[in-house]
Amino acid sequence: MYFRDVVGQDELKRQLIEAANRGFVPHAQMFVESGGAGAFPIALAYARYLNCTDRRPTDSCGRCPSCHKYDELAHPDLFFVFPMAKRERKKMICDDYMPEWRAFLSISPYFSFDGWTNHIEVGNTQPIIYSQESEEITRKLSYRIYESEYRILLIWMPEKMHLTCANKLLKLVEEPSENTLIFMVTDEPDTILGTILSRVQRINVRAIAAPELAEALVRIERLDPESARDVARMAEGNYLKAKELISVSDEHAFFLEQFREIMRNAWARNIKGMKTQSEKLAQIGRERQKNFLAYCQRLMRENFIYRFNAPELNYMNRQEADFAAKFSPHIYEHNVLAISEELTKAEVHIAQNVNAKMVFFDMALRITMLIRK
Ligand SMILES: [Zn+2]
């Protein structure tokens, strides 16, 4: 992880680099974000930069022995602490999970707690940082520093710490040992001990600016520029959300086509078409049916808002917006709620396992009555 791999955040990178080169690095820093903004990648890129022996003006060199060890996430002066779920009695410290952790980070430095939980396949067990980790931390920090200017303890999600461990961390923050840096990364600062919070320097990692996120989606995710702009706007500066939107976009294309068909059939009073479509929707499975109806609800709302000519309130992609240009004049105060109620009713019936073919056919008929009122 280099600074150049961090999406956007140029101002923050500049500040961190300046602090590193002035030799003025607070010993305990907390990188706070609201999710998907890159707090973890930034903290890791910063750690690399601080330990690089040939720092460049904007990034680590990538060639020194320290950089090579960072490539493998195996630097002797870099320690990770993260939540995990013990699978065997003996395995309850982070070191036991390093192979999984390294493999996980190599997929993408942008990740979520759910992503990690799935990766380590712990099912319903909630990963935490166990009390045993505090002894590990003490042990690691009692060694001499191997080869670097700094020894860095990078703690992901300190809010998941067992209290014993949190108290140990508090002690470390209160009585720093020389050249030891503690970086914490969190998106829930309010759940961390106040005594810790008040003693660390807080670094707010803001949502990624939309143009920078769009640029990254073209470069990394291979989106076309137009879709990238749409996704970036909808993702609200959250890289993880953007990736999620991309992965569901195929499904949404299908949903949009179905939504259009319902409305076309309704407008044309095409009963045969309604019957054929309800048979098709009955085949897609209950979960997808529910997702589809939720999608329809969203699109109804978007089409209603579209009429007010307030693009900043609209969250639609290009295809949805093209459709809204033609469809939205038919959605107004007198039918928007009634159609929405029909969708809700269908959702309830699907959840209750009512025959899906009947549910969708009935819904299409009622929408027909509402749309041309
Ligand atoms: Zn280097």
Boltz pocket constraint, residues with backbone or C-beta under 6 A from the ligand:
constraints:
  - pocket:
      binder: B
      contacts: [[A, 48], [A, 51], [A, 52], [A, 53], [A, 54], [A, 55], [A, 60], [A, 61], [A, 62], [A, 63], [A, 64], [A, 65], [A, 66], [A, 67]]
      max_distance: 6.0
